Amino acid sequence: MPKNPIVFTLDGRRCTCLLPEGKPKRLYVLCGWEMEKLMMLLAEDAPEVLFFSTEIDGGRDFTPWEAEPIWPNEPFSGDGETYLKFLTDTALPYLEERFGAPIEPENCALLGYSLGGLFALWALTKTEKFGAGASLSGSLWYPQFLKYLENCPPKKDTAIYLSLGDREPLGGPPVMRTVGDCTEMAKEILSNILRVESRRARQRRHQTLAARRAQTFDHDGKNGGKVRRNAVLIVNDGGKRRGAKRNARADRAGRLFWRKAD
């Protein structure tokens, strides 16, 4: 059983860390909201991982540049550079010193959903501190992001996981409803740089189950658990349910795609 999360303050930010029972083998930085609950779920499938998250303002910390807001009184102020610097220059060294976190790029990953997924993918183009990233229903509709990604892609040896919940393109303002097309376009851009592996799987709760899948992406019994290289995985959760057994098989296929099956 994983331990209870540890809460502390770092540079004025409320931070949460979930430690494994033994020495951590990998470090996952989670970018989103209510991460303390999600940590416990993820730890069930990855008991050797140290999970870390911070208090955030998504419109400020997860946006790479300023853009027009889509909701009243919720600006996109574009302070992603500041938040990324906090992670790389302050949080990672602190986690290494206090908790023994492995901070080599091959053992570090960024996982985020919604604007946090946008941030995770963008951050991989700005720093080499993370060898892998997962964008779960990421806000890849963000103005000018796809053009930026095309001009400034991640390193060729970066492992990237993209997923999209089945209801994401169906609600919200018009720009948000383009997320399906934008995710596919991001895949196409990345496929020009990386070797692409795609697989479809279904699920009902993308923010929980997709995240649980994404955290398995660097588990591979053949390489000692280090990040598996040069792959982009698109999991499209669309489509109607076709029976519990089929759904379970599809979910298991997605979850175990990146690691050796038990």
N, C-alpha and C positions, 0 to 999 in steps of 0.2 A: 504493500500500500504506500502511495506517495505521502510525503510529509505535508503538513499544512503550509500554505504560502507564507513567506516572510515579507513583511511590509516595512519599508524604510524610505527616507527622503534623501535625494541626491540632487544637488544643485537646485534645490527648491521644488523638485518634482517628486510626487508620490510614486514610488516604485514598488513593484511586486515581483518576487522571485520564488519559484518552486524548485526545490532541490531534490535530486534523486537520492535513493538510499545510500548508494556508494559514491565513488568519485565520478563526476559527470564526464561523459564521453563526447557530448555535443552541446551546443548552445543554440537555442531557438529564441529569437526576439519576436514577440507577438505585437502586431500593430492593429489595434482595434479598440472596441469598447467592451466592458465587462469581461476582461480577460482572466480574472481570477477564477471564475467558474469554468471557463474553457480550459485553463491549465490542467485542472483536475481530470477532465475528460481525456485530454491529450496524453497525460502522464500514464494513463492506463495502457496505452499502446506503445509508449516510449518511456519506460521507467528509468532509462539511463541518461535522459536529457535534462539539462537545466533550462527551465523556461523563465523568461523575463519580459516584463511589460511595464509601461509607465502611464501615469495620468496624462491625458492628451486633450487637445482641442483639435478635432479633425480638420476643420476648415483652415486652421493655422498651421499645425504641425505636419499634416500629411499632404499639403499641396505644394508642388514644386515651384510655382510662380503665381502671381496674382491673377485672378480671373473674375468675371462678373458672377455674382451669386445666383443660384437658382431658387433659393428660398429667402424670404425676407428676413433680415437681421441675422443671417448666417453667412458672413463673408468668406471668400476664399482669399486669404491674405498672402499665401505663398511663402511661408516660413519653413518649408521643408529642409532647406540647407541648414538652418539653425538646429533643427531637431536631429538631423543626420549627424551633424558635428557632435551633438551631445552624446549620441549613441556610440560613435566611433572613438571619440577622444576622452570621454568621461565614463560612460557606462561600461564599455568592454574592459578597460583596464581595472576598473573597480571590481567587476565580477570575477576577473581573474585573480586579483589579489585577495579578495575576501572569501570567495567560494571555490576557488580553484577551477573556474570555468575555462575550458579550452577555447582560445580565441583565434586559433589559426583559421584562415578562410575555409579550408576544407571541412572544418567542424562547426562553422557558424552559418546560420540561415535566418532570413527575414520572412515572416509569414504575416500576411495582412488580408483583411477583407474590406470591401467597399473602398472608401478613400485610403484606408490602410493598405489595401491591395495595390492601389495606384502608387502609393509611396514605396512599397516594397520593390516593385518593378523598376520604378524610377531610380531608387537608391542603388540598384545593381549597375546602373550606368554611370554612377558618380563615385563609387568607392570599390576597392578590391578587398575590403575587410570581410565581406560575406561571399562565400562560394556558391550560395544557392538562395533561391527566393521562391515564394509562393504567393500568387495573387488570386484570391478567392472572391469571385464576383467583384473584381476590382473595378473602380470607377475609371475605366479606360476611355470613357467618353470625354474626359476632361479636356478643355480647349487646348489645342495645339500639341497634345501629348503624342499622338501617333506620328505626327511629323517629326517631333523631337526624337522619338524612338527609332525612326528610320535613319536619322542623321547621327544619332549617338547611341548605338546599340550596346548591350552588355558585352563583356569579354566572351570569347568563343568557348572558353572552358567553364562557363557558368551554367549551373543546372537550374532550370526554371519550370515551375508548375503553374498552369493556368486552369481555373475552373469557373463555371458559371451556373448559378441556380436557375431552375426552369422558369421562375416567375420574374426574374430580373428585367427582361425586356418588355414586361407587360404593364408596368405602373410607373407613376412619377411623371415629371415634366417630359416633354418630347426629347430633350437632349439625353436624358437618362435612359429612354427607351431604345437608344441606339447602342446600348452596351453589348448586345449580342454581336452585331456587325463589327463593333470596335474590337471585341475580343478576338474574333476571327481574323481581323486585319492585323492585330498584334501578333497573332500566331504566324501569319504569312511573312511579316517583317522579320520575325525571329528565325523563321525557317530558312531565310537566306544566309543566316549566320551560323545557326546551330543545326544539328541533326534533330529532326522532329519525330517524335513518337506520339501518336494520338490514340485515344481509346475513349469510347463512350460508356457512360455508366449512369444509372439513375439513383436519385435519392429524394427525400422529402424535406430535409432540413439542411440546406447548403451551408449555413454558417457554423453548424456543429459537425455534421458528418463529413462534409468536404474538407473541413479543417483537419479532422482526424485522419482523412486520407492523405492530405498534403504533408502531414508531419512524418509520414512513412517514406517520403521520397528519397531519403539518403540511406535507408536501411538496405543493405545488400550483404548477404552472408559471405560473398566471395571477396569483398574488398575491405573487410574489417569494420564495416559500418560507416565508412567515409562517404562524402558526397559523390553520388553517381553523376558523371559528367555528360555534357553535350546532349541534353534532352529537353524537349518542351512537351509537356503533357496537357492536352486539352480534354477536360471532362465536361461533357455537355449533359446536363441533368434533365433535359427536356423529354417530352413524351409522356404518354399515359402509363399508369401502372398496369402490368400484365401478369399479376400474380405474385404472391409473396416469395415463392421459391426463385423465380426468375429475377426478381428485384434483389434478393439476397445474394444471388450469384454475381449479378452485375456490380453490386456494392463491394463484394469481396474482391472481385477482379480489380476494381479501382484502388482499393486500399492496399492490396498486396503487389500492385504493379511495380513498385519501386524497391521491393525487398524480396528476399527469398522466402517462399511460403514455409510455414512451420511443418 
